C-alpha cells in the first residue's frame, strides 16, 4: 500500500512539474510571438521600401540615359547648325548637362538609401530567425511535456526542458538583441 502511495505521489510531483513547465513555456511563447509579429511587419515595410527605392533608382537611371542621348544629339546637331540654332543647342546642352549631374547625384543617394533598407531587412531577418527557432524549440518542448504527462517518464521531462532551455535562450537573444544565431541550423531549416 505504501508503495502505491509513493508511486502516486511521485506521479503527482511529475505532473506538477509538467504543469508549471507548460505554463512558463506558454507565457514565454506568447510574449515572443508578439515581438516576432512586430518584426515581421517591420521586415515587410523594409522590403517594400527597398523595392520602391530600387524602382525609383531605375527610373533615374533611365532619365539619366535619355539625357545623355539628348546631349549627344545636340552636340551632333551643333556641328551642322549655324547662327541662332547654335545658341538654342548650347542652351539645350546646358540643360542636359545639369540634368545628368542631378540624376547622377540622385542615383547615388537612392542606391545608398535602398542598400540601407536591405540592411535593415537583413538585420530584422536575423532577429526573426531567433524567434522562429525559439518557437520551434518551445513547441517541441510542449509536445514532449504532454507525452511526459501521459507516460510519467522523468527522462522525457528533462529532455523537454532541454528543448525549452534552447527555446528560451533563442527567444531571449531576440528580445535582448543578442547575436546568438546558430547559422548552420538556420540554413538547414530555411
MODELLER restraints for C-alpha pairs under 7 A, 6 or more apart:
rsr = mdl.restraints
at = mdl.atoms
rsr.add(forms.Gaussian(group=physical.xy_distance, feature=features.Distance(at['CA:11:A'], at['CA:152:A']), mean=6.39, stdev=0.5))
rsr.add(forms.Gaussian(group=physical.xy_distance, feature=features.Distance(at['CA:15:A'], at['CA:149:A']), mean=5.81, stdev=0.5))
rsr.add(forms.Gaussian(group=physical.xy_distance, feature=features.Distance(at['CA:18:A'], at['CA:145:A']), mean=5.98, stdev=0.5))
rsr.add(forms.Gaussian(group=physical.xy_distance, feature=features.Distance(at['CA:18:A'], at['CA:149:A']), mean=6.60, stdev=0.5))
rsr.add(forms.Gaussian(group=physical.xy_distance, feature=features.Distance(at['CA:22:A'], at['CA:142:A']), mean=6.31, stdev=0.5))
rsr.add(forms.Gaussian(group=physical.xy_distance, feature=features.Distance(at['CA:25:A'], at['CA:138:A']), mean=6.54, stdev=0.5))
rsr.add(forms.Gaussian(group=physical.xy_distance, feature=features.Distance(at['CA:29:A'], at['CA:135:A']), mean=6.54, stdev=0.5))
rsr.add(forms.Gaussian(group=physical.xy_distance, feature=features.Distance(at['CA:32:A'], at['CA:131:A']), mean=6.71, stdev=0.5))
rsr.add(forms.Gaussian(group=physical.xy_distance, feature=features.Distance(at['CA:32:A'], at['CA:171:A']), mean=6.34, stdev=0.5))
rsr.add(forms.Gaussian(group=physical.xy_distance, feature=features.Distance(at['CA:36:A'], at['CA:128:A']), mean=6.15, stdev=0.5))
rsr.add(forms.Gaussian(group=physical.xy_distance, feature=features.Distance(at['CA:36:A'], at['CA:131:A']), mean=6.06, stdev=0.5))
rsr.add(forms.Gaussian(group=physical.xy_distance, feature=features.Distance(at['CA:39:A'], at['CA:124:A']), mean=6.36, stdev=0.5))
rsr.add(forms.Gaussian(group=physical.xy_distance, feature=features.Distance(at['CA:39:A'], at['CA:128:A']), mean=6.55, stdev=0.5))
rsr.add(forms.Gaussian(group=physical.xy_distance, feature=features.Distance(at['CA:43:A'], at['CA:121:A']), mean=5.30, stdev=0.5))
rsr.add(forms.Gaussian(group=physical.xy_distance, feature=features.Distance(at['CA:43:A'], at['CA:124:A']), mean=6.10, stdev=0.5))
rsr.add(forms.Gaussian(group=physical.xy_distance, feature=features.Distance(at['CA:46:A'], at['CA:117:A']), mean=5.44, stdev=0.5))
rsr.add(forms.Gaussian(group=physical.xy_distance, feature=features.Distance(at['CA:46:A'], at['CA:118:A']), mean=6.97, stdev=0.5))
rsr.add(forms.Gaussian(group=physical.xy_distance, feature=features.Distance(at['CA:46:A'], at['CA:120:A']), mean=6.51, stdev=0.5))
rsr.add(forms.Gaussian(group=physical.xy_distance, feature=features.Distance(at['CA:46:A'], at['CA:121:A']), mean=5.51, stdev=0.5))
rsr.add(forms.Gaussian(group=physical.xy_distance, feature=features.Distance(at['CA:47:A'], at['CA:117:A']), mean=6.93, stdev=0.5))
rsr.add(forms.Gaussian(group=physical.xy_distance, feature=features.Distance(at['CA:47:A'], at['CA:118:A']), mean=6.77, stdev=0.5))
rsr.add(forms.Gaussian(group=physical.xy_distance, feature=features.Distance(at['CA:47:A'], at['CA:121:A']), mean=6.27, stdev=0.5))
rsr.add(forms.Gaussian(group=physical.xy_distance, feature=features.Distance(at['CA:49:A'], at['CA:117:A']), mean=6.50, stdev=0.5))
rsr.add(forms.Gaussian(group=physical.xy_distance, feature=features.Distance(at['CA:50:A'], at['CA:114:A']), mean=4.83, stdev=0.5))
rsr.add(forms.Gaussian(group=physical.xy_distance, feature=features.Distance(at['CA:50:A'], at['CA:117:A']), mean=5.15, stdev=0.5))
rsr.add(forms.Gaussian(group=physical.xy_distance, feature=features.Distance(at['CA:50:A'], at['CA:118:A']), mean=6.00, stdev=0.5))
rsr.add(forms.Gaussian(group=physical.xy_distance, feature=features.Distance(at['CA:53:A'], at['CA:110:A']), mean=6.26, stdev=0.5))
rsr.add(forms.Gaussian(group=physical.xy_distance, feature=features.Distance(at['CA:53:A'], at['CA:114:A']), mean=5.42, stdev=0.5))
rsr.add(forms.Gaussian(group=physical.xy_distance, feature=features.Distance(at['CA:54:A'], at['CA:114:A']), mean=6.10, stdev=0.5))
rsr.add(forms.Gaussian(group=physical.xy_distance, feature=features.Distance(at['CA:57:A'], at['CA:107:A']), mean=5.57, stdev=0.5))
rsr.add(forms.Gaussian(group=physical.xy_distance, feature=features.Distance(at['CA:57:A'], at['CA:110:A']), mean=5.68, stdev=0.5))
rsr.add(forms.Gaussian(group=physical.xy_distance, feature=features.Distance(at['CA:57:A'], at['CA:111:A']), mean=6.66, stdev=0.5))
rsr.add(forms.Gaussian(group=physical.xy_distance, feature=features.Distance(at['CA:60:A'], at['CA:103:A']), mean=5.95, stdev=0.5))
rsr.add(forms.Gaussian(group=physical.xy_distance, feature=features.Distance(at['CA:60:A'], at['CA:107:A']), mean=6.22, stdev=0.5))
rsr.add(forms.Gaussian(group=physical.xy_distance, feature=features.Distance(at['CA:61:A'], at['CA:107:A']), mean=6.91, stdev=0.5))
rsr.add(forms.Gaussian(group=physical.xy_distance, feature=features.Distance(at['CA:64:A'], at['CA:100:A']), mean=5.52, stdev=0.5))
rsr.add(forms.Gaussian(group=physical.xy_distance, feature=features.Distance(at['CA:64:A'], at['CA:103:A']), mean=5.68, stdev=0.5))
rsr.add(forms.Gaussian(group=physical.xy_distance, feature=features.Distance(at['CA:67:A'], at['CA:96:A']), mean=5.43, stdev=0.5))
rsr.add(forms.Gaussian(group=physical.xy_distance, feature=features.Distance(at['CA:67:A'], at['CA:99:A']), mean=6.74, stdev=0.5))
rsr.add(forms.Gaussian(group=physical.xy_distance, feature=features.Distance(at['CA:67:A'], at['CA:100:A']), mean=6.17, stdev=0.5))
rsr.add(forms.Gaussian(group=physical.xy_distance, feature=features.Distance(at['CA:68:A'], at['CA:100:A']), mean=6.84, stdev=0.5))
rsr.add(forms.Gaussian(group=physical.xy_distance, feature=features.Distance(at['CA:70:A'], at['CA:96:A']), mean=6.86, stdev=0.5))
rsr.add(forms.Gaussian(group=physical.xy_distance, feature=features.Distance(at['CA:71:A'], at['CA:93:A']), mean=5.52, stdev=0.5))
rsr.add(forms.Gaussian(group=physical.xy_distance, feature=features.Distance(at['CA:71:A'], at['CA:96:A']), mean=5.66, stdev=0.5))
rsr.add(forms.Gaussian(group=physical.xy_distance, feature=features.Distance(at['CA:74:A'], at['CA:89:A']), mean=5.74, stdev=0.5))
rsr.add(forms.Gaussian(group=physical.xy_distance, feature=features.Distance(at['CA:74:A'], at['CA:93:A']), mean=6.29, stdev=0.5))
rsr.add(forms.Gaussian(group=physical.xy_distance, feature=features.Distance(at['CA:78:A'], at['CA:86:A']), mean=5.83, stdev=0.5))
rsr.add(forms.Gaussian(group=physical.xy_distance, feature=features.Distance(at['CA:78:A'], at['CA:89:A']), mean=6.33, stdev=0.5))
rsr.add(forms.Gaussian(group=physical.xy_distance, feature=features.Distance(at['CA:127:A'], at['CA:174:A']), mean=5.31, stdev=0.5))
rsr.add(forms.Gaussian(group=physical.xy_distance, feature=features.Distance(at['CA:130:A'], at['CA:170:A']), mean=5.30, stdev=0.5))
rsr.add(forms.Gaussian(group=physical.xy_distance, feature=features.Distance(at['CA:130:A'], at['CA:171:A']), mean=6.34, stdev=0.5))
rsr.add(forms.Gaussian(group=physical.xy_distance, feature=features.Distance(at['CA:130:A'], at['CA:173:A']), mean=7.00, stdev=0.5))
rsr.add(forms.Gaussian(group=physical.xy_distance, feature=features.Distance(at['CA:130:A'], at['CA:174:A']), mean=5.58, stdev=0.5))
rsr.add(forms.Gaussian(group=physical.xy_distance, feature=features.Distance(at['CA:130:A'], at['CA:181:A']), mean=6.52, stdev=0.5))
rsr.add(forms.Gaussian(group=physical.xy_distance, feature=features.Distance(at['CA:131:A'], at['CA:170:A']), mean=6.53, stdev=0.5))
rsr.add(forms.Gaussian(group=physical.xy_distance, feature=features.Distance(at['CA:131:A'], at['CA:171:A']), mean=5.46, stdev=0.5))
rsr.add(forms.Gaussian(group=physical.xy_distance, feature=features.Distance(at['CA:131:A'], at['CA:174:A']), mean=6.15, stdev=0.5))
rsr.add(forms.Gaussian(group=physical.xy_distance, feature=features.Distance(at['CA:133:A'], at['CA:167:A']), mean=6.78, stdev=0.5))
rsr.add(forms.Gaussian(group=physical.xy_distance, feature=features.Distance(at['CA:133:A'], at['CA:170:A']), mean=6.62, stdev=0.5))
rsr.add(forms.Gaussian(group=physical.xy_distance, feature=features.Distance(at['CA:134:A'], at['CA:167:A']), mean=3.95, stdev=0.5))
rsr.add(forms.Gaussian(group=physical.xy_distance, feature=features.Distance(at['CA:134:A'], at['CA:168:A']), mean=6.45, stdev=0.5))
rsr.add(forms.Gaussian(group=physical.xy_distance, feature=features.Distance(at['CA:134:A'], at['CA:170:A']), mean=5.07, stdev=0.5))
rsr.add(forms.Gaussian(group=physical.xy_distance, feature=features.Distance(at['CA:134:A'], at['CA:171:A']), mean=5.16, stdev=0.5))
rsr.add(forms.Gaussian(group=physical.xy_distance, feature=features.Distance(at['CA:135:A'], at['CA:167:A']), mean=6.61, stdev=0.5))
rsr.add(forms.Gaussian(group=physical.xy_distance, feature=features.Distance(at['CA:137:A'], at['CA:163:A']), mean=5.36, stdev=0.5))
rsr.add(forms.Gaussian(group=physical.xy_distance, feature=features.Distance(at['CA:137:A'], at['CA:164:A']), mean=6.27, stdev=0.5))
rsr.add(forms.Gaussian(group=physical.xy_distance, feature=features.Distance(at['CA:137:A'], at['CA:166:A']), mean=6.61, stdev=0.5))
rsr.add(forms.Gaussian(group=physical.xy_distance, feature=features.Distance(at['CA:137:A'], at['CA:167:A']), mean=4.87, stdev=0.5))
rsr.add(forms.Gaussian(group=physical.xy_distance, feature=features.Distance(at['CA:138:A'], at['CA:163:A']), mean=6.45, stdev=0.5))
rsr.add(forms.Gaussian(group=physical.xy_distance, feature=features.Distance(at['CA:138:A'], at['CA:164:A']), mean=5.18, stdev=0.5))
rsr.add(forms.Gaussian(group=physical.xy_distance, feature=features.Distance(at['CA:138:A'], at['CA:167:A']), mean=5.17, stdev=0.5))
rsr.add(forms.Gaussian(group=physical.xy_distance, feature=features.Distance(at['CA:140:A'], at['CA:163:A']), mean=6.93, stdev=0.5))
rsr.add(forms.Gaussian(group=physical.xy_distance, feature=features.Distance(at['CA:141:A'], at['CA:160:A']), mean=4.55, stdev=0.5))
rsr.add(forms.Gaussian(group=physical.xy_distance, feature=features.Distance(at['CA:141:A'], at['CA:161:A']), mean=6.68, stdev=0.5))
rsr.add(forms.Gaussian(group=physical.xy_distance, feature=features.Distance(at['CA:141:A'], at['CA:163:A']), mean=5.39, stdev=0.5))
rsr.add(forms.Gaussian(group=physical.xy_distance, feature=features.Distance(at['CA:141:A'], at['CA:164:A']), mean=5.45, stdev=0.5))
rsr.add(forms.Gaussian(group=physical.xy_distance, feature=features.Distance(at['CA:144:A'], at['CA:156:A']), mean=6.70, stdev=0.5))
rsr.add(forms.Gaussian(group=physical.xy_distance, feature=features.Distance(at['CA:144:A'], at['CA:160:A']), mean=5.46, stdev=0.5))
rsr.add(forms.Gaussian(group=physical.xy_distance, feature=features.Distance(at['CA:145:A'], at['CA:157:A']), mean=6.21, stdev=0.5))
rsr.add(forms.Gaussian(group=physical.xy_distance, feature=features.Distance(at['CA:145:A'], at['CA:160:A']), mean=6.16, stdev=0.5))
rsr.add(forms.Gaussian(group=physical.xy_distance, feature=features.Distance(at['CA:148:A'], at['CA:156:A']), mean=5.79, stdev=0.5))
rsr.add(forms.Gaussian(group=physical.xy_distance, feature=features.Distance(at['CA:148:A'], at['CA:157:A']), mean=5.90, stdev=0.5))
rsr.add(forms.Gaussian(group=physical.xy_distance, feature=features.Distance(at['CA:173:A'], at['CA:179:A']), mean=6.83, stdev=0.5))
rsr.add(forms.Gaussian(group=physical.xy_distance, feature=features.Distance(at['CA:173:A'], at['CA:180:A']), mean=6.04, stdev=0.5))
